[in-house]
Amino acid sequence: MDENGGVRHWHADVNGVSLHVAEQGPADGPAVLLLHGFPELWLSWRHQMAALAARGFRALAPDLRGFGDSSAPADPAAYTILHVVGDVVALLDHLRLPKVVVVGHDLGAQAAWHLCLFRPDRVRAVVALGVPFFPRSPGPVSEMFAARGDGFYITQYQEPGRTERAFNRYAAATVLKKLYSIKLDDLTAPPGVEIIDFLESSSSPLPWMAEEELGQYAEKFQKSGFTGPLNYYRMMDTNWMLTAPWHGAKITVPAKFIGGEKDTGVQSFGIKHYIESGAFKFSVPNLEVAIIEGHHYLQQEQAERVNSEILSFLDKLSGEETPKCPY
């Protein structure tokens, strides 16, 4: 294992892939598994890992399959939700962890919710950022987005190679900066325009990410590309078919959702109403919700507040196992 500022790095061969895992905190501490989103890496949890480690937790942050230093299978069909959750379960087995607190953001939140759905016996509690749990829809996901036209970003992501070709016209750091700066009005490009061309890129640094950190992200995406990450979107309809056995099932583990008040994932697609109407809590009965200041990349943009929300939730878990050591 390499040591770098208290963060240990290692690989695990699980479920037919090699997962790169970053770890911080005592090896015998209560485990918290952190699952990143798109287009991110384990690095997006750097602030939470430090805070959790300071409280005596064992923070584990893998690069999901297709991202960073983890394996990137070529076949798009290798990126279904069953594969991704299978990776998580296999990683827990590798670590001999019977149960874990799982924290997920964006695509990682979807993976965390489905871990709770498929294997609640392996989850002590879940914290999801940016993406609430949605019950399985009556029809395929593509049907829901079709009315938004070809300019809608998820629609463009569906066609193999299309978005990769558009992204390749820019340096990886520019692509990431454009995506990290996305706003609610940026989700649909005009007819005939690729979403990455439509998005603006500020010449000034991101207020919540140092240029050196952006460079670390860019180096990995320049090396591994965007095909693996985009394949998650290409499996949405397949996931809908595969999850038929769980149609109508609820999330039963203790859960917390943290959303940014200006997040596209909260303000669009009727999600705000879904959260506020009680429909969300119907599907996740043991739920608490925190809507805080910020946009989509909350764990980096509002790191201290997110750390506080996560730690307070861990403190309140029934049958408390949280360590009592100070910050």
Contacts in CASP RR format, 6 or more apart in sequence:
PFRMAT RR
TARGET T0000
AUTHOR 0000-0000-0000
METHOD contacts of the structure
MODEL  1
MDENGGVRHWHADVNGVSLHVAEQGPADGPAVLLLHGFPELWLSWRHQMA
ALAARGFRALAPDLRGFGDSSAPADPAAYTILHVVGDVVALLDHLRLPKV
VVVGHDLGAQAAWHLCLFRPDRVRAVVALGVPFFPRSPGPVSEMFAARGD
GFYITQYQEPGRTERAFNRYAAATVLKKLYSIKLDDLTAPPGVEIIDFLE
SSSSPLPWMAEEELGQYAEKFQKSGFTGPLNYYRMMDTNWMLTAPWHGAK
ITVPAKFIGGEKDTGVQSFGIKHYIESGAFKFSVPNLEVAIIEGHHYLQQ
EQAERVNSEILSFLDKLSGEETPKCPY
1 8 0 8 1.000
1 9 0 8 1.000
1 10 0 8 1.000
1 23 0 8 1.000
2 8 0 8 1.000
2 9 0 8 1.000
6 24 0 8 1.000
6 25 0 8 1.000
6 53 0 8 1.000
7 22 0 8 1.000
7 23 0 8 1.000
7 24 0 8 1.000
7 46 0 8 1.000
7 49 0 8 1.000
8 22 0 8 1.000
8 23 0 8 1.000
8 24 0 8 1.000
9 20 0 8 1.000
9 21 0 8 1.000
9 22 0 8 1.000
9 23 0 8 1.000
10 20 0 8 1.000
10 21 0 8 1.000
10 23 0 8 1.000
11 18 0 8 1.000
11 19 0 8 1.000
11 20 0 8 1.000
11 21 0 8 1.000
11 69 0 8 1.000
12 18 0 8 1.000
12 19 0 8 1.000
12 21 0 8 1.000
12 91 0 8 1.000
12 94 0 8 1.000
12 95 0 8 1.000
14 87 0 8 1.000
14 90 0 8 1.000
14 91 0 8 1.000
14 93 0 8 1.000
14 94 0 8 1.000
15 83 0 8 1.000
15 86 0 8 1.000
15 87 0 8 1.000
15 89 0 8 1.000
15 90 0 8 1.000
16 71 0 8 1.000
17 65 0 8 1.000
17 70 0 8 1.000
17 71 0 8 1.000
17 73 0 8 1.000
17 87 0 8 1.000
18 70 0 8 1.000
18 71 0 8 1.000
19 62 0 8 1.000
19 63 0 8 1.000
19 64 0 8 1.000
19 65 0 8 1.000
19 70 0 8 1.000
19 71 0 8 1.000
19 87 0 8 1.000
19 91 0 8 1.000
20 42 0 8 1.000
20 62 0 8 1.000
20 63 0 8 1.000
20 68 0 8 1.000
20 69 0 8 1.000
20 70 0 8 1.000
21 42 0 8 1.000
21 60 0 8 1.000
21 61 0 8 1.000
21 62 0 8 1.000
21 63 0 8 1.000
21 91 0 8 1.000
22 42 0 8 1.000
22 43 0 8 1.000
22 45 0 8 1.000
22 49 0 8 1.000
22 60 0 8 1.000
22 61 0 8 1.000
22 62 0 8 1.000
23 58 0 8 1.000
23 59 0 8 1.000
23 60 0 8 1.000
23 61 0 8 1.000
24 49 0 8 1.000
24 50 0 8 1.000
24 52 0 8 1.000
24 53 0 8 1.000
24 58 0 8 1.000
24 59 0 8 1.000
25 49 0 8 1.000
25 52 0 8 1.000
25 53 0 8 1.000
25 56 0 8 1.000
25 57 0 8 1.000
25 58 0 8 1.000
25 59 0 8 1.000
26 53 0 8 1.000
26 56 0 8 1.000
26 58 0 8 1.000
27 58 0 8 1.000
28 58 0 8 1.000
29 56 0 8 1.000
29 57 0 8 1.000
29 58 0 8 1.000
29 323 0 8 1.000
30 56 0 8 1.000
30 57 0 8 1.000
30 58 0 8 1.000
30 101 0 8 1.000
30 321 0 8 1.000
30 322 0 8 1.000
30 323 0 8 1.000
31 57 0 8 1.000
31 58 0 8 1.000
31 60 0 8 1.000
31 95 0 8 1.000
31 97 0 8 1.000
31 100 0 8 1.000
31 101 0 8 1.000
32 52 0 8 1.000
32 57 0 8 1.000
32 58 0 8 1.000
32 59 0 8 1.000
32 60 0 8 1.000
32 100 0 8 1.000
32 101 0 8 1.000
32 102 0 8 1.000
32 103 0 8 1.000
32 314 0 8 1.000
33 60 0 8 1.000
33 61 0 8 1.000
33 62 0 8 1.000
33 88 0 8 1.000
33 91 0 8 1.000
33 92 0 8 1.000
33 100 0 8 1.000
33 101 0 8 1.000
33 102 0 8 1.000
33 103 0 8 1.000
34 42 0 8 1.000
34 45 0 8 1.000
34 48 0 8 1.000
34 49 0 8 1.000
34 59 0 8 1.000
34 60 0 8 1.000
34 61 0 8 1.000
34 103 0 8 1.000
34 104 0 8 1.000
35 61 0 8 1.000
35 62 0 8 1.000
35 64 0 8 1.000
35 88 0 8 1.000
35 102 0 8 1.000
35 103 0 8 1.000
35 104 0 8 1.000
35 105 0 8 1.000
35 107 0 8 1.000
35 108 0 8 1.000
35 109 0 8 1.000
35 111 0 8 1.000
35 112 0 8 1.000
36 42 0 8 1.000
36 44 0 8 1.000
36 45 0 8 1.000
36 61 0 8 1.000
36 63 0 8 1.000
36 64 0 8 1.000
36 67 0 8 1.000
36 104 0 8 1.000
36 105 0 8 1.000
36 106 0 8 1.000
36 107 0 8 1.000
36 108 0 8 1.000
37 44 0 8 1.000
37 64 0 8 1.000
37 104 0 8 1.000
37 105 0 8 1.000
37 106 0 8 1.000
37 107 0 8 1.000
37 108 0 8 1.000
37 109 0 8 1.000
38 106 0 8 1.000
38 107 0 8 1.000
38 229 0 8 1.000
38 232 0 8 1.000
38 233 0 8 1.000
39 175 0 8 1.000
39 176 0 8 1.000
39 179 0 8 1.000
39 217 0 8 1.000
39 221 0 8 1.000
39 226 0 8 1.000
39 229 0 8 1.000
40 67 0 8 1.000
40 105 0 8 1.000
40 106 0 8 1.000
40 217 0 8 1.000
40 297 0 8 1.000
41 63 0 8 1.000
41 67 0 8 1.000
41 68 0 8 1.000
41 217 0 8 1.000
41 220 0 8 1.000
42 61 0 8 1.000
42 62 0 8 1.000
42 63 0 8 1.000
43 213 0 8 1.000
43 216 0 8 1.000
43 217 0 8 1.000
44 105 0 8 1.000
44 297 0 8 1.000
44 299 0 8 1.000
44 300 0 8 1.000
45 59 0 8 1.000
45 61 0 8 1.000
45 103 0 8 1.000
45 299 0 8 1.000
46 213 0 8 1.000
47 299 0 8 1.000
47 300 0 8 1.000
47 303 0 8 1.000
47 304 0 8 1.000
47 306 0 8 1.000
47 307 0 8 1.000
48 59 0 8 1.000
48 103 0 8 1.000
48 299 0 8 1.000
48 303 0 8 1.000
48 306 0 8 1.000
48 307 0 8 1.000
48 310 0 8 1.000
49 59 0 8 1.000
49 61 0 8 1.000
51 307 0 8 1.000
51 310 0 8 1.000
51 311 0 8 1.000
51 327 0 8 1.000
52 58 0 8 1.000
52 59 0 8 1.000
52 310 0 8 1.000
52 311 0 8 1.000
53 59 0 8 1.000
54 327 0 8 1.000
55 311 0 8 1.000
55 322 0 8 1.000
55 323 0 8 1.000
55 325 0 8 1.000
55 327 0 8 1.000
56 323 0 8 1.000
56 325 0 8 1.000
57 314 0 8 1.000
57 322 0 8 1.000
57 323 0 8 1.000
60 91 0 8 1.000
60 95 0 8 1.000
62 70 0 8 1.000
62 87 0 8 1.000
62 91 0 8 1.000
63 69 0 8 1.000
63 70 0 8 1.000
64 70 0 8 1.000
64 84 0 8 1.000
64 87 0 8 1.000
64 107 0 8 1.000
64 108 0 8 1.000
64 111 0 8 1.000
65 71 0 8 1.000
65 72 0 8 1.000
65 73 0 8 1.000
65 78 0 8 1.000
65 79 0 8 1.000
65 83 0 8 1.000
65 84 0 8 1.000
65 87 0 8 1.000
65 228 0 8 1.000
66 72 0 8 1.000
66 73 0 8 1.000
66 79 0 8 1.000
66 224 0 8 1.000
66 228 0 8 1.000
66 229 0 8 1.000
66 231 0 8 1.000
67 220 0 8 1.000
67 224 0 8 1.000
67 228 0 8 1.000
67 229 0 8 1.000
68 220 0 8 1.000
68 221 0 8 1.000
68 223 0 8 1.000
68 224 0 8 1.000
69 220 0 8 1.000
69 224 0 8 1.000
72 224 0 8 1.000
72 225 0 8 1.000
72 227 0 8 1.000
72 228 0 8 1.000
73 79 0 8 1.000
73 228 0 8 1.000
76 160 0 8 1.000
76 231 0 8 1.000
76 234 0 8 1.000
76 235 0 8 1.000
77 235 0 8 1.000
77 238 0 8 1.000
78 231 0 8 1.000
79 228 0 8 1.000
79 231 0 8 1.000
79 232 0 8 1.000
79 234 0 8 1.000
79 235 0 8 1.000
80 235 0 8 1.000
80 238 0 8 1.000
80 239 0 8 1.000
80 242 0 8 1.000
81 110 0 8 1.000
81 111 0 8 1.000
81 114 0 8 1.000
81 235 0 8 1.000
81 239 0 8 1.000
81 242 0 8 1.000
81 243 0 8 1.000
82 118 0 8 1.000
82 242 0 8 1.000
84 111 0 8 1.000
84 114 0 8 1.000
84 232 0 8 1.000
85 111 0 8 1.000
85 114 0 8 1.000
85 115 0 8 1.000
85 118 0 8 1.000
85 119 0 8 1.000
88 102 0 8 1.000
88 111 0 8 1.000
88 115 0 8 1.000
89 115 0 8 1.000
89 119 0 8 1.000
89 122 0 8 1.000
92 98 0 8 1.000
92 100 0 8 1.000
92 122 0 8 1.000
98 122 0 8 1.000
99 121 0 8 1.000
99 122 0 8 1.000
99 123 0 8 1.000
99 124 0 8 1.000
100 122 0 8 1.000
100 123 0 8 1.000
100 124 0 8 1.000
101 123 0 8 1.000
101 124 0 8 1.000
101 125 0 8 1.000
101 126 0 8 1.000
101 127 0 8 1.000
101 314 0 8 1.000
101 317 0 8 1.000
102 112 0 8 1.000
102 115 0 8 1.000
102 116 0 8 1.000
102 123 0 8 1.000
102 125 0 8 1.000
102 126 0 8 1.000
102 127 0 8 1.000
103 112 0 8 1.000
103 126 0 8 1.000
103 127 0 8 1.000
103 128 0 8 1.000
103 129 0 8 1.000
103 310 0 8 1.000
104 111 0 8 1.000
104 112 0 8 1.000
104 126 0 8 1.000
104 127 0 8 1.000
104 128 0 8 1.000
104 129 0 8 1.000
105 128 0 8 1.000
105 129 0 8 1.000
105 130 0 8 1.000
105 131 0 8 1.000
105 297 0 8 1.000
105 298 0 8 1.000
105 299 0 8 1.000
106 129 0 8 1.000
106 130 0 8 1.000
106 131 0 8 1.000
106 296 0 8 1.000
107 131 0 8 1.000
107 229 0 8 1.000
107 232 0 8 1.000
108 131 0 8 1.000
109 128 0 8 1.000
109 129 0 8 1.000
109 130 0 8 1.000
109 131 0 8 1.000
109 132 0 8 1.000
110 131 0 8 1.000
112 126 0 8 1.000
112 127 0 8 1.000
112 128 0 8 1.000
113 126 0 8 1.000
113 128 0 8 1.000
113 131 0 8 1.000
113 133 0 8 1.000
113 251 0 8 1.000
114 243 0 8 1.000
115 122 0 8 1.000
115 123 0 8 1.000
115 126 0 8 1.000
116 123 0 8 1.000
116 126 0 8 1.000
116 133 0 8 1.000
116 251 0 8 1.000
116 252 0 8 1.000
116 253 0 8 1.000
116 255 0 8 1.000
117 133 0 8 1.000
117 243 0 8 1.000
117 246 0 8 1.000
117 249 0 8 1.000
117 251 0 8 1.000
118 246 0 8 1.000
120 251 0 8 1.000
120 252 0 8 1.000
120 253 0 8 1.000
123 253 0 8 1.000
124 253 0 8 1.000
124 254 0 8 1.000
124 317 0 8 1.000
124 321 0 8 1.000
125 253 0 8 1.000
125 254 0 8 1.000
125 255 0 8 1.000
125 256 0 8 1.000
125 313 0 8 1.000
125 314 0 8 1.000
125 317 0 8 1.000
126 251 0 8 1.000
126 253 0 8 1.000
126 254 0 8 1.000
126 255 0 8 1.000
126 256 0 8 1.000
127 255 0 8 1.000
127 256 0 8 1.000
127 257 0 8 1.000
127 258 0 8 1.000
127 309 0 8 1.000
127 310 0 8 1.000
127 313 0 8 1.000
128 255 0 8 1.000
128 256 0 8 1.000
128 257 0 8 1.000
128 258 0 8 1.000
129 257 0 8 1.000
129 258 0 8 1.000
129 259 0 8 1.000
129 298 0 8 1.000
129 299 0 8 1.000
129 306 0 8 1.000
130 257 0 8 1.000
130 258 0 8 1.000
130 259 0 8 1.000
130 260 0 8 1.000
130 263 0 8 1.000
130 265 0 8 1.000
130 266 0 8 1.000
130 296 0 8 1.000
130 298 0 8 1.000
131 265 0 8 1.000
132 257 0 8 1.000
132 271 0 8 1.000
132 274 0 8 1.000
132 275 0 8 1.000
132 280 0 8 1.000
132 284 0 8 1.000
133 251 0 8 1.000
133 255 0 8 1.000
133 280 0 8 1.000
133 283 0 8 1.000
133 284 0 8 1.000
134 274 0 8 1.000
134 283 0 8 1.000
135 247 0 8 1.000
135 248 0 8 1.000
135 283 0 8 1.000
136 240 0 8 1.000
136 243 0 8 1.000
136 244 0 8 1.000
136 246 0 8 1.000
136 247 0 8 1.000
136 248 0 8 1.000
137 144 0 8 1.000
137 240 0 8 1.000
139 240 0 8 1.000
140 236 0 8 1.000
140 237 0 8 1.000
140 240 0 8 1.000
140 241 0 8 1.000
141 236 0 8 1.000
141 237 0 8 1.000
141 239 0 8 1.000
141 240 0 8 1.000
142 155 0 8 1.000
142 158 0 8 1.000
142 236 0 8 1.000
142 237 0 8 1.000
145 152 0 8 1.000
145 154 0 8 1.000
145 155 0 8 1.000
146 155 0 8 1.000
148 155 0 8 1.000
148 188 0 8 1.000
149 155 0 8 1.000
149 188 0 8 1.000
150 156 0 8 1.000
150 191 0 8 1.000
150 192 0 8 1.000
151 188 0 8 1.000
151 189 0 8 1.000
151 190 0 8 1.000
151 191 0 8 1.000
151 192 0 8 1.000
151 193 0 8 1.000
151 195 0 8 1.000
152 187 0 8 1.000
152 188 0 8 1.000
153 187 0 8 1.000
153 188 0 8 1.000
153 189 0 8 1.000
153 195 0 8 1.000
154 233 0 8 1.000
154 236 0 8 1.000
156 162 0 8 1.000
156 163 0 8 1.000
156 166 0 8 1.000
156 189 0 8 1.000
156 194 0 8 1.000
156 195 0 8 1.000
157 163 0 8 1.000
157 230 0 8 1.000
157 233 0 8 1.000
157 234 0 8 1.000
158 233 0 8 1.000
158 234 0 8 1.000
160 234 0 8 1.000
161 227 0 8 1.000
162 194 0 8 1.000
163 194 0 8 1.000
163 195 0 8 1.000
163 196 0 8 1.000
163 226 0 8 1.000
163 230 0 8 1.000
164 225 0 8 1.000
164 226 0 8 1.000
164 227 0 8 1.000
164 230 0 8 1.000
166 194 0 8 1.000
166 195 0 8 1.000
166 196 0 8 1.000
166 197 0 8 1.000
167 175 0 8 1.000
167 196 0 8 1.000
167 226 0 8 1.000
169 196 0 8 1.000
169 197 0 8 1.000
170 178 0 8 1.000
170 196 0 8 1.000
171 218 0 8 1.000
171 222 0 8 1.000
172 217 0 8 1.000
172 218 0 8 1.000
172 219 0 8 1.000
172 221 0 8 1.000
172 222 0 8 1.000
172 225 0 8 1.000
173 214 0 8 1.000
173 215 0 8 1.000
173 217 0 8 1.000
173 218 0 8 1.000
174 201 0 8 1.000
175 196 0 8 1.000
175 221 0 8 1.000
175 226 0 8 1.000
176 214 0 8 1.000
176 217 0 8 1.000
176 218 0 8 1.000
176 221 0 8 1.000
177 201 0 8 1.000
177 202 0 8 1.000
177 206 0 8 1.000
177 214 0 8 1.000
178 196 0 8 1.000
178 199 0 8 1.000
178 200 0 8 1.000
178 201 0 8 1.000
179 196 0 8 1.000
179 199 0 8 1.000
180 206 0 8 1.000
180 209 0 8 1.000
180 297 0 8 1.000
181 199 0 8 1.000
181 200 0 8 1.000
181 201 0 8 1.000
181 202 0 8 1.000
181 206 0 8 1.000
182 199 0 8 1.000
182 264 0 8 1.000
182 296 0 8 1.000
183 262 0 8 1.000
183 264 0 8 1.000
183 295 0 8 1.000
184 262 0 8 1.000
184 264 0 8 1.000
184 267 0 8 1.000
184 268 0 8 1.000
186 195 0 8 1.000
186 198 0 8 1.000
186 199 0 8 1.000
186 264 0 8 1.000
187 264 0 8 1.000
187 268 0 8 1.000
188 195 0 8 1.000
189 195 0 8 1.000
189 197 0 8 1.000
189 198 0 8 1.000
190 198 0 8 1.000
205 211 0 8 1.000
205 214 0 8 1.000
206 214 0 8 1.000
207 301 0 8 1.000
208 297 0 8 1.000
208 300 0 8 1.000
208 301 0 8 1.000
208 303 0 8 1.000
209 300 0 8 1.000
250 282 0 8 1.000
250 283 0 8 1.000
250 284 0 8 1.000
250 285 0 8 1.000
251 283 0 8 1.000
251 284 0 8 1.000
251 285 0 8 1.000
251 286 0 8 1.000
251 287 0 8 1.000
252 285 0 8 1.000
252 286 0 8 1.000
253 286 0 8 1.000
254 286 0 8 1.000
254 317 0 8 1.000
254 318 0 8 1.000
255 284 0 8 1.000
255 286 0 8 1.000
255 287 0 8 1.000
255 288 0 8 1.000
256 287 0 8 1.000
256 288 0 8 1.000
256 289 0 8 1.000
256 290 0 8 1.000
256 309 0 8 1.000
256 310 0 8 1.000
256 313 0 8 1.000
257 275 0 8 1.000
257 280 0 8 1.000
257 284 0 8 1.000
257 287 0 8 1.000
257 288 0 8 1.000
257 289 0 8 1.000
257 290 0 8 1.000
258 290 0 8 1.000
258 291 0 8 1.000
258 292 0 8 1.000
258 298 0 8 1.000
258 306 0 8 1.000
258 309 0 8 1.000
258 310 0 8 1.000
259 266 0 8 1.000
259 289 0 8 1.000
259 290 0 8 1.000
259 291 0 8 1.000
259 292 0 8 1.000
259 298 0 8 1.000
260 266 0 8 1.000
260 291 0 8 1.000
260 292 0 8 1.000
260 293 0 8 1.000
260 294 0 8 1.000
260 295 0 8 1.000
260 296 0 8 1.000
260 298 0 8 1.000
260 302 0 8 1.000
261 291 0 8 1.000
261 292 0 8 1.000
261 293 0 8 1.000
261 294 0 8 1.000
262 293 0 8 1.000
262 294 0 8 1.000
262 295 0 8 1.000
263 294 0 8 1.000
263 295 0 8 1.000
263 296 0 8 1.000
263 298 0 8 1.000
264 295 0 8 1.000
264 296 0 8 1.000
265 271 0 8 1.000
265 296 0 8 1.000
266 272 0 8 1.000
266 275 0 8 1.000
266 291 0 8 1.000
274 280 0 8 1.000
275 289 0 8 1.000
275 291 0 8 1.000
280 287 0 8 1.000
280 289 0 8 1.000
281 287 0 8 1.000
281 289 0 8 1.000
288 313 0 8 1.000
290 309 0 8 1.000
292 298 0 8 1.000
292 302 0 8 1.000
292 305 0 8 1.000
292 306 0 8 1.000
292 309 0 8 1.000
293 302 0 8 1.000
293 305 0 8 1.000
294 301 0 8 1.000
294 302 0 8 1.000
295 301 0 8 1.000
298 305 0 8 1.000
298 306 0 8 1.000
299 306 0 8 1.000
314 322 0 8 1.000
315 322 0 8 1.000
END
